[in-house]
């Protein structure tokens, strides 16, 4: 089992409440900082997720941990009639709602506050479920994944985009330097919440990735589980079927 990492080590709140507080506090500059920290490569990764789902022709998509809605907005390109973006942080959702309104996508994308471990949807509700950089924030990973499995329709597709740790030299060393020094430094310079970007770095380092995460998905009940490492292994796209 992965080490439990929380944003605020001195807080008495549970991880779920701490994550909500953290994302609310950084919501205003989250998009800009993400582009800087990832050098914009995360945009390419999201496009690859869209390309995977576009082949499946889903009519309904649930994007969990949607944040400010980047992936939900990209998912419009799949042709889906209904896209629901769910997040535990009202602050992040408010930013996302503004972006969606500006793009006049209100009729296709609905943004709602919700808990990934207690989804407010009936069983077998969605053709596809996506999570981008969010599963490592689940308080109880198995419970969150089981809820996703529940709301996904039979033969539906689950796609996860998540950070991973490179295993080859020199990418492994470069990744560690970026996570241990660059990411926290940028966070301290540009964010009022100094703990947030240290947490994002630390949680990425301890999260199970590659075959370890594949096996967790299989244990939940998913089949046809595959993972596709991205950009020297600093992220992975996982694809699974119910």
Backbone bond lengths (Angstrom), bond angles and torsions (degrees), N, CA, C in turn:
res aa  C-N    CA-C-N  psi(-1)  N-CA   C-N-CA  omega(-1)  CA-C   N-CA-C  phi
1 X - - - 1.470 - - 1.523 110.06 -
2 X 1.328 116.24 137.83 1.462 120.68 -178.22 1.522 111.05 -68.36
3 X 1.317 115.10 147.43 1.456 121.30 175.35 1.529 109.54 -59.61
4 X 1.333 116.78 137.27 1.458 120.78 179.90 1.516 109.45 -82.03
5 X 1.322 116.26 122.26 1.461 122.72 -179.44 1.513 108.48 -118.01
6 X 1.328 117.00 134.67 1.467 121.47 178.66 1.522 109.72 -125.32
7 X 1.335 118.01 155.63 1.470 120.61 -178.23 1.523 114.05 -64.04
8 X 1.326 116.80 -39.98 1.467 120.40 -173.58 1.522 109.39 -121.99
9 X 1.316 115.63 100.20 1.462 120.97 -171.06 1.525 113.32 -64.54
10 X 1.335 118.27 -25.34 1.460 121.06 -178.56 1.527 112.68 -94.05
11 X 1.329 116.79 0.53 1.462 120.25 -177.18 1.529 110.95 -81.17
12 X 1.325 115.99 146.38 1.462 121.52 176.20 1.529 111.70 -89.91
13 X 1.322 116.90 -4.87 1.460 120.91 178.76 1.524 110.53 -72.84
14 X 1.339 116.66 155.78 1.453 121.11 174.68 1.523 110.64 -72.84
15 X 1.324 116.26 169.11 1.462 120.33 -176.89 1.531 111.42 -59.33
16 X 1.318 116.75 -41.08 1.466 120.80 -177.65 1.534 111.17 -59.08
17 X 1.334 115.58 -45.95 1.470 120.18 -179.78 1.528 111.03 -68.72
18 X 1.336 116.75 -37.32 1.467 120.17 178.33 1.528 111.87 -65.89
19 X 1.330 116.21 -41.30 1.469 120.31 178.78 1.526 110.44 -63.40
20 X 1.335 116.84 -41.23 1.465 120.56 176.98 1.524 110.61 -60.04
21 X 1.312 116.07 -48.42 1.470 121.45 179.59 1.521 111.24 -60.49
22 X 1.325 116.73 -42.60 1.463 121.26 -178.04 1.531 111.35 -63.98
23 X 1.337 116.65 -49.60 1.463 118.93 -177.21 1.528 111.99 -69.44
24 X 1.322 117.52 -32.92 1.463 119.34 173.41 1.528 110.39 -59.52
25 X 1.333 116.00 -40.28 1.470 120.15 -174.77 1.522 113.18 -72.36
26 X 1.338 117.88 -27.41 1.471 120.04 -176.93 1.524 112.64 -107.70
27 X 1.345 117.61 6.06 1.463 120.95 -173.22 1.531 113.39 -58.85
28 X 1.318 116.95 -35.70 1.458 120.26 -175.52 1.511 114.62 -65.61
29 X 1.339 117.25 -32.98 1.468 118.82 -178.93 1.523 112.73 -118.70
30 X 1.339 116.97 15.78 1.462 121.68 -176.22 1.533 111.71 -62.03
31 X 1.320 117.55 -48.54 1.468 120.47 -177.16 1.527 111.82 -60.60
32 X 1.322 116.31 -47.66 1.458 120.14 -178.55 1.511 112.63 -62.97
33 X 1.329 116.55 -44.30 1.462 120.45 179.08 1.520 111.60 -64.99
34 X 1.326 116.89 -37.46 1.463 119.97 178.27 1.521 112.01 -60.67
35 X 1.328 116.06 -42.93 1.459 119.28 179.34 1.526 110.95 -62.37
36 X 1.342 116.35 -39.95 1.463 120.55 -179.32 1.524 110.50 -68.16
37 X 1.323 116.42 -48.70 1.463 120.92 -174.60 1.528 112.21 -66.43
38 X 1.323 117.25 -36.81 1.473 120.37 -178.07 1.524 112.20 -94.07
39 X 1.328 117.16 1.48 1.472 122.37 -175.91 1.528 111.44 58.83
40 X 1.328 116.22 24.13 1.459 120.82 177.85 1.513 115.26 80.38
41 X 1.354 117.06 0.57 1.464 119.84 -176.64 1.526 111.48 -69.35
42 X 1.332 117.14 -24.45 1.469 119.62 -179.20 1.525 111.88 -61.71
43 X 1.333 116.89 -25.70 1.471 120.74 177.56 1.531 109.78 -63.38
44 X 1.329 116.01 -43.81 1.471 121.45 179.44 1.526 110.73 -64.54
45 X 1.335 116.41 -40.54 1.470 119.64 179.82 1.521 111.09 -62.08
46 X 1.330 116.99 -42.46 1.465 119.86 179.66 1.525 111.35 -63.89
47 X 1.317 116.94 -37.21 1.465 120.57 178.36 1.529 110.56 -62.80
48 X 1.333 116.32 -34.26 1.467 119.71 178.36 1.523 111.36 -69.08
49 X 1.317 116.57 -35.97 1.465 120.65 175.37 1.526 109.85 -62.87
50 X 1.319 116.10 -44.34 1.469 120.86 178.15 1.524 110.50 -60.31
51 X 1.328 117.37 -43.05 1.463 121.27 -178.83 1.525 111.19 -62.02
52 X 1.333 116.44 -38.07 1.468 120.70 178.29 1.524 110.46 -63.00
53 X 1.335 116.75 -46.25 1.463 120.24 -176.62 1.524 112.94 -75.94
54 X 1.301 116.50 -28.92 1.466 119.51 -179.78 1.527 110.97 -58.79
55 X 1.320 116.50 -34.66 1.471 120.98 178.86 1.522 111.41 -67.75
56 X 1.328 116.74 -23.79 1.464 121.23 -178.24 1.533 112.22 -85.15
57 X 1.325 117.00 -15.15 1.465 123.28 179.75 1.526 112.87 52.90
58 X 1.335 117.87 54.44 1.472 119.80 179.85 1.522 111.58 -72.47
59 X 1.325 116.58 143.12 1.466 120.55 175.74 1.529 110.85 -90.97
60 X 1.342 116.16 -28.08 1.462 120.43 -179.67 1.529 109.86 -134.26
61 X 1.339 115.77 136.10 1.465 121.53 -178.05 1.525 109.16 -132.86
62 X 1.318 115.94 135.42 1.458 122.12 171.51 1.517 108.20 -109.65
63 X 1.331 116.30 121.08 1.460 121.23 177.48 1.528 108.35 -106.26
64 X 1.328 116.38 106.08 1.458 122.40 -176.68 1.524 110.28 -88.38
65 X 1.341 116.16 147.31 1.471 121.65 -174.33 1.525 108.54 56.13
66 X 1.324 114.57 45.07 1.467 121.20 -172.77 1.517 113.07 -66.39
67 X 1.344 117.52 -21.38 1.464 120.48 178.10 1.514 111.92 62.32
68 X 1.322 115.95 -122.88 1.462 120.46 178.87 1.531 112.20 -91.91
69 X 1.327 116.06 12.57 1.459 120.50 169.42 1.512 117.49 85.88
70 X 1.327 118.52 13.39 1.464 119.47 -177.90 1.530 112.44 -55.59
71 X 1.336 116.69 -51.59 1.460 119.11 -177.13 1.524 111.22 -69.87
72 X 1.322 117.35 -38.81 1.470 120.30 178.26 1.527 110.53 -58.77
73 X 1.315 116.44 -41.92 1.468 121.14 178.51 1.530 109.91 -65.36
74 X 1.327 117.01 -44.01 1.466 120.39 178.02 1.527 111.80 -60.74
75 X 1.343 116.76 -32.27 1.456 121.48 -175.90 1.528 113.51 -66.52
76 X 1.311 117.26 -14.76 1.468 120.61 175.23 1.530 110.07 -56.70
77 X 1.329 116.70 -31.28 1.463 121.48 -179.22 1.529 113.42 -67.58
78 X 1.334 117.38 -13.30 1.467 119.66 176.69 1.517 111.99 -75.90
79 X 1.340 116.07 -17.18 1.454 120.54 -176.44 1.519 113.51 89.10
80 X 1.326 117.52 6.21 1.468 120.97 -179.81 1.521 111.09 -60.62
81 X 1.327 116.63 142.04 1.457 121.46 -179.58 1.527 111.82 -81.04
82 X 1.330 115.77 -29.66 1.465 120.91 -175.84 1.531 109.54 -135.96
83 X 1.328 115.68 125.94 1.466 121.44 177.45 1.526 107.24 -128.89
84 X 1.318 116.12 125.48 1.456 121.20 178.10 1.530 108.54 -113.35
85 X 1.316 116.23 123.95 1.454 121.23 174.85 1.520 108.97 -102.79
86 X 1.320 116.61 122.04 1.462 121.23 -177.27 1.520 109.77 -118.75
87 X 1.329 115.78 136.41 1.463 119.93 178.56 1.527 109.33 -151.75
88 X 1.321 115.45 153.35 1.458 121.17 -179.92 1.525 112.06 -83.71
89 X 1.345 117.03 -13.44 1.467 121.99 -175.97 1.529 111.76 -102.08
90 X 1.326 118.47 109.83 1.465 120.69 176.38 1.524 112.35 -60.10
91 X 1.321 116.74 -34.66 1.464 120.40 -179.62 1.518 112.47 -62.46
92 X 1.320 116.85 -44.39 1.466 120.77 178.46 1.530 110.38 -65.22
93 X 1.328 116.48 -40.86 1.462 120.41 -179.07 1.523 112.31 -63.92
94 X 1.331 116.90 -36.34 1.466 119.86 179.13 1.520 110.80 -62.39
95 X 1.326 116.46 -41.02 1.473 120.32 176.01 1.523 109.39 -62.47
96 X 1.336 116.05 -43.70 1.458 120.62 -179.71 1.522 113.10 -63.82
97 X 1.317 116.87 -40.97 1.466 120.47 179.42 1.526 111.51 -61.33
98 X 1.323 116.65 -37.65 1.465 120.43 177.65 1.519 110.42 -64.38
99 X 1.330 117.04 -43.26 1.468 121.31 179.30 1.528 110.64 -62.76
100 X 1.326 116.04 -42.33 1.465 120.69 -179.15 1.525 111.12 -66.77
101 X 1.331 116.75 -40.88 1.471 120.57 178.05 1.521 110.57 -63.99
102 X 1.327 116.89 -41.11 1.465 121.20 179.88 1.529 111.35 -61.99
103 X 1.332 116.05 -32.80 1.463 120.50 -179.26 1.533 112.12 -91.95
104 X 1.357 114.96 1.83 1.470 121.15 179.52 1.532 112.33 56.81
105 X 1.322 114.88 46.16 1.456 120.81 -179.30 1.530 112.14 -110.66
106 X 1.329 116.52 15.76 1.461 121.92 -175.76 1.529 113.29 -58.21
107 X 1.312 117.22 -32.01 1.463 120.19 -176.40 1.528 112.15 -76.34
108 X 1.325 115.93 -20.32 1.465 120.02 -178.55 1.521 112.17 -100.09
109 X 1.344 117.18 -38.89 1.464 121.82 -174.25 1.523 110.90 -109.83
110 X 1.314 115.27 127.69 1.468 122.02 174.74 1.527 108.27 -114.09
111 X 1.322 117.29 131.05 1.465 122.27 179.96 1.523 108.95 -108.90
112 X 1.338 116.72 125.65 1.460 119.85 -178.35 1.530 111.75 -134.77
113 X 1.326 115.46 148.56 1.462 120.97 173.79 1.516 108.25 -78.60
114 X 1.329 116.93 131.90 1.453 119.40 -179.45 1.516 112.22 -167.13
115 X 1.315 114.75 163.36 1.456 123.19 -178.54 1.530 108.87 -103.81
116 X 1.311 117.31 123.17 1.460 121.64 -177.73 1.522 113.24 -61.94
117 X 1.329 116.45 -20.88 1.460 120.27 -178.63 1.526 112.59 -94.99
118 X 1.321 116.40 1.81 1.470 121.84 177.60 1.527 107.60 -150.54
119 X 1.314 116.13 68.93 1.458 121.54 -172.12 1.526 112.03 -69.64
120 X 1.340 117.64 134.02 1.474 121.84 -176.28 1.523 112.96 -85.90
121 X 1.335 115.97 47.16 1.465 120.34 -177.84 1.524 109.45 -133.73
122 X 1.328 114.98 154.82 1.456 120.18 177.62 1.528 110.47 -72.29
123 X 1.310 116.27 158.74 1.464 122.13 175.49 1.533 109.58 -60.13
124 X 1.325 116.43 142.72 1.472 122.92 178.36 1.533 112.61 60.15
125 X 1.334 116.31 49.47 1.467 120.53 -175.43 1.531 114.48 -96.51
126 X 1.338 118.55 -29.18 1.463 120.72 -169.75 1.529 112.42 -124.21
127 X 1.341 114.68 144.13 1.465 120.95 175.79 1.525 111.64 -73.14
128 X 1.328 116.06 -27.87 1.468 120.05 -179.03 1.524 109.63 -149.84
129 X 1.317 115.21 148.14 1.459 121.96 173.86 1.523 108.00 -130.03
130 X 1.325 115.72 136.77 1.460 120.64 179.12 1.527 110.35 -127.27
131 X 1.322 115.60 152.16 1.461 122.14 171.62 1.524 107.43 -143.03
132 X 1.326 116.87 122.37 1.465 120.86 177.46 1.522 109.25 -114.48
133 X 1.309 115.49 115.97 1.469 122.70 178.14 1.526 111.88 54.26
134 X 1.341 115.43 43.92 1.454 118.83 -177.14 1.512 115.29 -132.33
135 X 1.348 118.22 -25.42 1.462 118.58 -174.48 1.529 111.90 -64.83
136 X 1.325 117.09 -28.12 1.465 117.81 -179.80 1.532 112.08 -72.85
137 X 1.326 116.18 -10.03 1.465 120.00 177.53 1.531 112.68 -93.31
138 X 1.333 117.30 -4.66 1.461 119.83 177.48 1.529 108.77 -63.19
139 X 1.315 116.05 136.84 1.468 118.75 177.27 1.526 110.85 -68.69
140 X 1.334 115.87 -42.98 1.467 121.18 176.38 1.528 107.08 -125.29
141 X 1.321 116.59 102.53 1.465 121.84 -171.75 1.518 112.03 -58.10
142 X 1.327 117.75 -49.03 1.466 120.38 -177.60 1.527 111.84 -60.22
143 X 1.321 116.31 -38.88 1.468 120.32 -179.05 1.528 110.70 -66.46
144 X 1.326 116.76 -42.82 1.455 120.47 178.45 1.523 112.13 -63.80
145 X 1.329 116.31 -42.83 1.465 120.53 179.91 1.533 111.12 -67.82
146 X 1.328 116.94 -35.88 1.466 120.57 177.96 1.531 110.97 -65.98
147 X 1.330 116.87 -36.62 1.462 120.77 176.42 1.531 110.65 -65.97
148 X 1.317 116.24 -40.16 1.471 119.91 177.02 1.521 110.28 -62.10
149 X 1.325 116.27 -44.34 1.461 121.57 178.28 1.529 109.95 -58.80
150 X 1.321 116.76 -40.43 1.472 121.71 -178.09 1.519 111.91 -63.33
151 X 1.338 117.87 -47.29 1.473 120.04 -173.78 1.531 112.99 -81.71
152 X 1.324 116.63 -11.53 1.460 120.54 178.46 1.522 109.80 -78.89
153 X 1.330 116.74 138.07 1.458 120.72 177.75 1.528 110.44 -70.69
154 X 1.334 117.88 153.13 1.469 120.26 173.47 1.535 110.18 -54.39
155 X 1.317 116.29 135.78 1.467 125.03 -175.45 1.526 112.18 71.16
156 X 1.338 116.84 6.45 1.458 120.26 176.68 1.523 111.52 -72.25
157 X 1.318 116.17 163.65 1.459 122.32 -174.63 1.520 111.80 -111.51
158 X 1.300 115.78 134.34 1.464 123.21 175.96 1.522 108.12 -114.37
159 X 1.345 116.28 124.65 1.466 120.83 -179.66 1.524 109.51 -125.42
160 X 1.314 115.50 127.99 1.461 122.24 178.99 1.520 109.23 -118.54
161 X 1.323 116.39 130.65 1.465 122.24 169.69 1.522 106.07 -111.33
162 X 1.323 116.38 119.80 1.463 119.40 -175.65 1.525 110.19 -147.80
163 X 1.322 114.88 152.78 1.454 119.43 176.19 1.519 110.22 -65.89
164 X 1.321 115.89 151.72 1.460 121.63 174.38 1.527 107.71 -142.65
165 X 1.308 115.64 176.33 1.464 120.13 -175.32 1.524 109.32 -111.49
166 X 1.333 118.31 120.04 1.471 120.62 177.78 1.525 110.92 -59.05
167 X 1.320 116.43 147.20 1.465 120.79 -179.24 1.529 112.42 -109.89
168 X 1.326 116.79 -10.58 1.470 119.82 -176.38 1.523 111.63 -102.69
169 X 1.325 115.45 144.18 1.459 122.35 173.46 1.529 108.62 -76.51
170 X 1.346 120.21 140.85 1.466 129.11 3.27 1.532 113.18 -94.93
171 X 1.352 116.05 6.45 1.468 119.11 -175.31 1.527 111.49 -65.21
172 X 1.344 115.66 -33.85 1.461 119.72 179.21 1.527 110.79 -62.10
173 X 1.321 116.44 -45.12 1.467 120.25 -179.56 1.528 111.43 -68.57
174 X 1.333 115.60 -40.08 1.462 119.86 178.86 1.521 111.83 -64.18
175 X 1.320 116.08 -38.46 1.464 120.93 178.53 1.525 110.65 -64.25
176 X 1.319 116.06 -45.06 1.466 119.94 179.84 1.525 111.58 -61.26
177 X 1.329 115.89 -42.04 1.469 119.78 179.95 1.524 110.00 -63.53
178 X 1.337 116.00 -43.02 1.464 120.85 -179.22 1.525 110.66 -62.61
179 X 1.350 116.30 -44.96 1.467 120.45 -177.33 1.524 112.70 -72.62
180 X 1.324 116.95 -38.63 1.468 120.47 -174.45 1.520 113.62 -81.18
181 X 1.340 116.57 -25.93 1.461 118.92 -173.91 1.530 113.87 -124.06
182 X 1.333 117.21 -51.11 1.469 120.24 -174.11 1.527 111.46 -69.08
183 X 1.333 116.74 -51.46 1.461 119.86 -175.64 1.532 112.26 -61.76
184 X 1.341 119.78 -49.42 1.469 118.71 177.87 1.531 113.20 -62.81
185 X 1.347 116.84 -35.21 1.462 120.19 -179.48 1.530 111.03 -65.82
186 X 1.333 116.76 -45.08 1.465 120.68 178.38 1.530 109.68 -62.87
187 X 1.336 116.27 -41.26 1.454 119.86 178.37 1.518 112.46 -60.99
188 X 1.338 116.08 -42.54 1.469 119.76 -179.57 1.523 111.38 -66.52
189 X 1.328 116.53 -35.72 1.465 120.73 -177.25 1.523 112.61 -72.05
190 X 1.332 116.18 -37.50 1.460 119.24 -169.50 1.526 115.15 -116.03
191 X 1.319 117.64 -4.28 1.463 119.81 -179.31 1.520 110.29 -120.74
192 X 1.322 115.68 141.74 1.466 119.64 178.22 1.527 111.38 -75.15
193 X 1.332 116.47 -16.36 1.456 120.72 178.63 1.525 108.78 -101.23
194 X 1.316 116.72 98.76 1.462 121.18 -173.96 1.528 113.15 -70.88
195 X 1.317 116.54 -23.67 1.462 119.96 -178.00 1.524 112.35 -78.92
196 X 1.327 116.43 -24.62 1.458 120.72 -169.70 1.518 112.91 -58.84
197 X 1.323 117.47 -51.99 1.453 119.45 -173.44 1.521 112.39 -78.24
198 X 1.322 117.46 -21.15 1.462 119.93 169.87 1.523 109.47 -67.86
199 X 1.340 116.19 -40.92 1.463 120.25 178.01 1.529 110.93 -63.86
200 X 1.337 117.36 -45.53 1.461 120.52 -178.66 1.518 110.84 -59.48
201 X 1.328 116.91 -37.34 1.460 121.79 177.98 1.520 111.25 -69.58
202 X 1.323 116.33 -48.13 1.466 120.98 -176.39 1.526 111.43 -67.04
203 X 1.325 117.15 -39.99 1.466 120.24 -178.78 1.528 111.00 -67.04
204 X 1.328 116.48 -33.88 1.468 120.09 177.27 1.523 111.18 -66.48
205 X 1.331 116.19 -37.00 1.462 120.85 -176.28 1.521 112.84 -68.21
206 X 1.356 117.45 -31.47 1.466 119.81 -174.94 1.531 113.05 -99.98
207 X 1.325 117.71 -6.48 1.464 119.65 -176.16 1.532 110.51 -72.92
208 X 1.345 118.10 137.14 1.469 120.29 178.49 1.521 110.74 -64.82
209 X 1.320 116.82 130.82 1.463 119.28 -177.78 1.528 110.05 -133.24
210 X 1.320 115.08 170.93 1.459 120.16 -179.91 1.518 111.79 63.86
211 X 1.321 116.05 -135.22 1.462 121.30 -176.33 1.528 112.49 -63.70
212 X 1.326 116.95 -27.39 1.470 119.66 177.23 1.528 111.08 -62.73
213 X 1.326 116.01 -43.47 1.475 118.88 178.86 1.526 110.20 -73.52
214 X 1.327 117.40 -36.03 1.465 120.15 175.36 1.523 110.58 -54.88
215 X 1.328 116.28 -44.10 1.461 120.55 -177.93 1.524 111.87 -66.80
216 X 1.334 117.08 -34.02 1.462 120.46 176.33 1.528 109.78 -64.50
217 X 1.324 116.51 -43.11 1.465 120.80 178.48 1.533 110.75 -61.98
218 X 1.326 116.61 -41.37 1.472 120.24 178.93 1.523 110.59 -64.37
219 X 1.323 116.84 -38.77 1.462 120.88 179.91 1.530 110.81 -62.85
220 X 1.331 116.82 -34.71 1.467 121.10 178.81 1.524 110.69 -68.86
221 X 1.340 116.86 -27.89 1.457 120.81 179.76 1.514 114.53 127.57
222 X 1.326 117.61 -1.90 1.458 120.71 179.69 1.532 110.59 -71.04
223 X 1.324 115.50 149.82 1.465 121.95 177.33 1.529 108.99 -122.55
224 X 1.323 115.82 172.93 1.469 122.26 179.35 1.527 110.29 51.54
225 X 1.315 116.03 44.96 1.460 122.07 -176.23 1.528 110.36 -83.04
226 X 1.322 116.07 125.57 1.468 121.01 176.67 1.526 109.25 -137.99
227 X 1.317 115.84 157.75 1.469 119.07 172.68 1.517 109.82 -133.23
228 X 1.332 114.69 143.98 1.452 122.22 -176.49 1.528 108.65 -122.42
229 X 1.351 118.19 101.72 1.470 120.53 178.57 1.526 111.03 -61.14
230 X 1.330 115.67 143.13 1.457 122.18 -177.84 1.537 110.34 -120.95
231 X 1.318 115.69 139.75 1.478 122.92 172.54 1.529 111.45 46.93
232 X 1.325 115.97 69.51 1.470 123.50 176.28 1.526 113.14 63.93
233 X 1.348 117.42 15.67 1.450 120.57 176.21 1.513 115.36 93.16
234 X 1.341 118.43 11.95 1.465 119.51 -179.97 1.526 111.56 -79.31
235 X 1.318 116.50 -11.69 1.472 121.61 174.85 1.527 107.18 -149.71
236 X 1.325 115.50 164.33 1.471 120.46 177.23 1.523 109.18 -140.90
237 X 1.331 114.60 147.01 1.457 121.33 171.59 1.520 107.23 -109.12
238 X 1.328 115.30 120.84 1.472 121.52 179.71 1.530 108.44 -105.18
239 X 1.320 115.94 135.26 1.450 120.85 179.30 1.538 108.18 -126.59
240 X 1.317 116.11 131.37 1.466 120.69 -179.25 1.525 109.81 -144.84
241 X 1.311 115.35 160.04 1.466 122.82 -177.30 1.514 110.41 -123.89
242 X 1.332 116.64 144.62 1.472 120.91 172.72 1.516 108.80 -87.96
